[in-house]
Amino acid sequence: MSDRSPHGRRLAPTRRTLLAGASLTLAALAGCLGDDKGDATPNDRDDEENVTQENDEDCTLETRTETELVVDGEALLEGGDEVTREFTAEDGDTVHVDVSASDRQKIRLEIDAPDGETVYSDEGGSFETRQTFETGGSGTVRVTNLGERTEPERDELANDRMTVPAGKMLAPQFDLEAGETLEYRVRTVDGARPTLRIESADGAVLRDHAVASVIDDAFTAEEGGQYYVYVENTASITSGVWDYTFARVIDVPLPTTASLTAEREYETEVEVCE
């Protein structure tokens, strides 16, 4: 229908025309809104459900026991030597200590708590012990080689042959520490046979061997000091040709390799969600 009058003029819109236009605009807007709602994907709906499920999870704190290696190593110990290793513990921790020595040597194990108190001390070849500490801090594991297993170490002091006239003697002297041993051997090669006597510094006779073709023995000093050996030809006329040997023998403690491990046991809280 034309919006012009028979005379060629544009006519003004009527009320009915305006209402119809408004209805079309509202219908179009409603259609757009409906289309947006219909475009939601299944993944979008799943994400919304997952968020809801996560919020519904039940989480609790559980106490678990954990371990931590705080000492681990070896140390070579000569006789009388000791090795010290430190460890760190917290209040209420338990420390498991495992120590062993090689060559069946005897050792001493001592454990000092973080407060300085010695809470463990024992002697043997191997140890397994656990100690719980009320107070945290730095503790100590200490191992000493007691040196009970030994091997002899021989030091030759004299080795010679000598002709000793009748009525004369050899008179060597030796410094010995307590526990050291003097080995001696005198053998007659020709002529008169010897006697042998050992005296302390104060003149006490400690060994006295009668005349013999071979004198072979050992003497261990009970205390340190100087000792005198008299090898005498008691014959009236005949000289003696003798081979003699003197040697110091010391018992040396066997070294040992000490293996040390210490493991800290403690409790920790872990959040567990179902």
C-alpha positions as CSV (number, residue, x, y, z in Angstrom):
1,M,0.0,0.0,0.0
2,S,1.4,3.5,-0.9
3,D,2.2,6.0,1.8
4,R,1.4,8.9,-0.5
5,S,-2.0,10.7,-0.9
6,P,-3.8,11.0,-4.2
7,H,-2.2,14.4,-4.5
8,G,1.3,13.0,-4.2
9,R,2.1,13.9,-0.5
10,R,3.7,11.4,2.1
11,L,1.2,10.3,4.7
12,A,2.1,10.1,8.4
13,P,2.2,6.6,9.9
14,T,-0.9,5.4,11.7
15,R,-1.1,3.9,15.3
16,R,-1.6,0.4,13.9
17,T,1.6,0.6,11.9
18,L,3.7,1.7,14.9
19,L,2.3,-1.2,17.1
20,A,3.1,-3.7,14.5
21,G,6.7,-2.6,14.2
22,A,7.2,-2.8,18.0
23,S,5.8,-6.3,18.1
24,L,8.3,-7.5,15.4
25,T,11.3,-6.0,17.3
26,L,10.4,-7.7,20.6
27,A,9.9,-11.0,18.8
28,A,13.3,-10.8,17.2
29,L,15.0,-10.0,20.5
30,A,13.3,-12.9,22.2
31,G,14.5,-15.2,19.4
32,C,18.2,-14.1,20.0
33,L,18.0,-14.7,23.7
34,G,16.5,-18.1,23.1
35,D,19.3,-19.0,20.7
36,D,22.1,-18.1,23.2
37,K,20.6,-20.5,25.8
38,G,20.4,-23.3,23.3
39,D,24.1,-22.9,22.4
40,A,25.4,-24.3,25.9
41,T,27.6,-27.4,25.2
42,P,27.8,-30.6,27.2
43,N,31.3,-29.8,28.4
44,D,30.0,-26.6,30.0
45,R,27.5,-28.5,31.9
46,D,30.2,-31.1,33.0
47,D,32.4,-28.3,34.3
48,E,29.6,-27.0,36.5
49,E,29.0,-30.5,37.9
50,N,32.7,-31.0,38.6
51,V,32.9,-27.8,40.6
52,T,29.9,-28.9,42.6
53,Q,31.5,-32.3,43.3
54,E,34.9,-30.8,44.4
55,N,33.1,-28.6,46.8
56,D,31.5,-31.7,48.3
57,E,34.8,-33.7,48.8
58,D,35.5,-34.8,52.4
59,C,39.2,-34.0,53.4
60,T,40.9,-35.1,56.7
61,L,44.3,-34.9,58.2
62,E,46.1,-38.2,58.7
63,T,49.3,-38.7,60.8
64,R,52.0,-40.7,59.0
65,T,55.4,-42.0,60.1
66,E,58.3,-40.9,57.9
67,T,62.1,-41.7,58.0
68,E,65.2,-39.7,57.1
69,L,68.8,-40.9,56.9
70,V,70.8,-38.5,59.1
71,V,74.1,-40.4,59.4
72,D,75.7,-42.7,56.8
73,G,79.4,-43.5,56.3
74,E,82.5,-45.4,57.3
75,A,85.6,-44.5,59.2
76,L,89.0,-46.2,59.5
77,L,90.1,-46.3,63.2
78,E,93.5,-47.2,64.5
79,G,93.8,-48.5,68.0
80,G,92.5,-45.9,70.5
81,D,91.1,-43.7,67.7
82,E,87.5,-42.5,67.8
83,V,85.1,-41.0,65.3
84,T,82.2,-38.6,66.0
85,R,79.1,-38.0,63.8
86,E,76.4,-35.5,64.5
87,F,72.7,-35.9,63.8
88,T,69.7,-33.6,64.1
89,A,66.4,-34.6,65.7
90,E,63.2,-32.8,66.6
91,D,61.1,-33.1,69.7
92,G,59.7,-36.6,70.1
93,D,61.8,-38.1,67.2
94,T,63.2,-41.6,67.4
95,V,66.7,-42.3,66.0
96,H,67.7,-45.8,64.9
97,V,71.5,-46.3,65.1
98,D,73.3,-49.2,63.4
99,V,77.1,-49.6,63.9
100,S,79.5,-52.5,63.1
101,A,83.3,-53.0,63.1
102,S,85.4,-55.0,60.7
103,D,88.0,-57.6,61.6
104,R,86.1,-58.6,64.7
105,Q,87.7,-55.7,66.5
106,K,86.1,-54.5,69.8
107,I,84.6,-51.0,69.7
108,R,82.7,-48.7,72.1
109,L,79.5,-47.0,71.0
110,E,78.2,-43.9,72.8
111,I,75.1,-41.8,71.9
112,D,74.6,-38.3,73.3
113,A,71.2,-36.8,73.2
114,P,70.6,-33.2,72.0
115,D,70.6,-32.0,75.6
116,G,74.2,-33.4,76.1
117,E,73.3,-36.5,78.2
118,T,74.9,-39.8,77.2
119,V,71.9,-42.0,76.8
120,Y,73.7,-45.1,75.4
121,S,77.1,-46.7,76.0
122,D,78.2,-50.2,75.2
123,E,81.1,-52.3,74.0
124,G,81.2,-55.0,71.4
125,G,81.5,-55.7,67.7
126,S,78.2,-54.5,66.4
127,F,75.2,-52.6,67.7
128,E,71.5,-51.9,66.8
129,T,69.6,-49.5,69.1
130,R,66.8,-46.9,68.9
131,Q,66.6,-43.9,71.1
132,T,63.7,-41.4,71.5
133,F,64.5,-37.8,72.3
134,E,62.0,-35.6,74.1
135,T,64.1,-32.5,73.2
136,G,65.2,-31.7,69.7
137,G,68.6,-30.4,68.5
138,S,72.0,-31.9,67.6
139,G,73.0,-35.2,69.0
140,T,76.2,-37.2,68.7
141,V,77.2,-40.8,67.8
142,R,80.7,-41.7,69.0
143,V,82.7,-44.8,68.1
144,T,86.1,-45.8,69.7
145,N,88.4,-48.6,68.6
146,L,89.3,-50.3,71.9
147,G,92.1,-52.3,70.2
148,E,91.7,-55.6,72.0
149,R,92.6,-57.6,68.9
150,T,96.3,-57.0,68.2
151,E,99.1,-58.3,66.1
152,P,102.8,-58.4,67.0
153,E,105.2,-55.8,65.5
154,R,108.8,-56.9,65.8
155,D,111.7,-54.4,65.9
156,E,115.2,-56.0,65.8
157,L,117.6,-54.2,68.2
158,A,120.8,-56.2,67.8
159,N,122.0,-59.1,65.7
160,D,125.7,-60.1,65.7
161,R,128.4,-62.6,66.4
162,M,131.0,-62.0,69.0
163,T,133.9,-63.7,70.7
164,V,133.8,-63.4,74.5
165,P,136.9,-64.2,76.5
166,A,136.7,-66.3,79.7
167,G,135.4,-64.3,82.6
168,K,133.9,-61.6,80.4
169,M,130.4,-60.7,79.4
170,L,128.1,-58.8,77.0
171,A,126.0,-56.2,78.8
172,P,123.5,-54.5,76.5
173,Q,120.6,-52.4,78.0
174,F,117.2,-51.7,76.6
175,D,114.4,-49.2,77.3
176,L,111.0,-50.9,77.4
177,E,107.5,-49.6,77.9
178,A,105.1,-51.4,80.1
179,G,103.7,-54.4,78.1
180,E,106.5,-54.5,75.6
181,T,108.4,-57.8,75.2
182,L,112.1,-58.4,74.7
183,E,112.9,-61.5,72.7
184,Y,116.4,-62.8,73.0
185,R,118.4,-65.7,71.6
186,V,122.1,-66.6,72.2
187,R,123.6,-69.6,70.4
188,T,127.1,-71.1,71.0
189,V,129.1,-71.3,67.8
190,D,132.3,-72.5,69.4
191,G,134.0,-72.7,72.8
192,A,132.5,-71.9,76.1
193,R,128.8,-71.7,76.6
194,P,127.0,-68.6,78.1
195,T,124.7,-67.8,81.0
196,L,122.1,-65.0,80.7
197,R,120.6,-62.8,83.4
198,I,118.1,-59.8,83.1
199,E,117.9,-57.2,85.8
200,S,115.7,-54.1,86.4
201,A,117.1,-50.6,87.0
202,D,116.9,-51.3,90.8
203,G,118.9,-54.5,90.5
204,A,116.1,-57.0,90.8
205,V,116.8,-60.2,88.9
206,L,113.9,-60.9,86.5
207,R,115.4,-63.7,84.4
208,D,118.3,-66.1,85.2
209,H,119.4,-68.7,82.7
210,A,122.0,-71.3,83.6
211,V,124.9,-72.3,81.2
212,A,123.5,-73.6,77.9
213,S,124.4,-74.0,74.3
214,V,121.3,-72.1,73.2
215,I,119.3,-69.7,75.3
216,D,116.0,-68.7,73.6
217,D,113.3,-66.9,75.5
218,A,111.3,-63.7,75.9
219,F,110.7,-61.2,78.7
220,T,107.7,-58.8,79.0
221,A,108.1,-55.6,81.0
222,E,105.5,-55.1,83.7
223,E,106.4,-51.4,83.9
224,G,108.3,-49.0,81.8
225,G,112.0,-48.4,82.4
226,Q,115.6,-49.5,81.6
227,Y,116.5,-53.2,81.7
228,Y,120.0,-54.7,81.8
229,V,121.0,-58.0,80.1
230,Y,124.2,-59.8,81.1
231,V,125.4,-62.6,78.8
232,E,128.5,-64.0,80.6
233,N,131.3,-66.5,79.9
234,T,131.8,-68.2,83.2
235,A,134.7,-70.4,81.9
236,S,138.1,-70.0,83.5
237,I,140.2,-70.4,80.3
238,T,138.1,-71.0,77.1
239,S,136.6,-68.1,75.0
240,G,133.1,-68.4,73.6
241,V,132.0,-67.6,70.1
242,W,128.3,-66.7,70.2
243,D,125.6,-65.5,67.8
244,Y,123.0,-63.3,69.6
245,T,119.8,-61.6,68.6
246,F,117.7,-59.1,70.6
247,A,114.3,-57.7,69.4
248,R,111.5,-55.6,70.8
249,V,108.0,-56.9,70.2
250,I,105.0,-54.7,70.5
251,D,101.4,-55.8,70.3
252,V,99.8,-53.3,67.9
253,P,96.0,-53.0,67.9
254,L,94.4,-54.0,64.6
255,P,92.7,-51.1,62.8
256,T,89.0,-51.4,62.1
257,T,86.6,-49.9,59.7
258,A,83.5,-48.7,61.5
259,S,80.2,-48.5,59.6
260,L,77.7,-46.0,60.9
261,T,74.1,-45.3,60.0
262,A,71.4,-43.4,61.8
263,E,67.8,-42.9,60.7
264,R,65.4,-40.4,62.1
265,E,61.8,-41.5,62.5
266,Y,59.2,-38.8,62.8
267,E,55.5,-38.1,62.4
268,T,53.9,-35.7,59.9
269,E,50.3,-34.7,59.0
270,V,49.0,-35.3,55.5
271,E,45.7,-34.0,54.1
272,V,43.7,-36.9,52.5
273,C,40.6,-36.1,50.4
274,E,38.0,-38.6,49.4
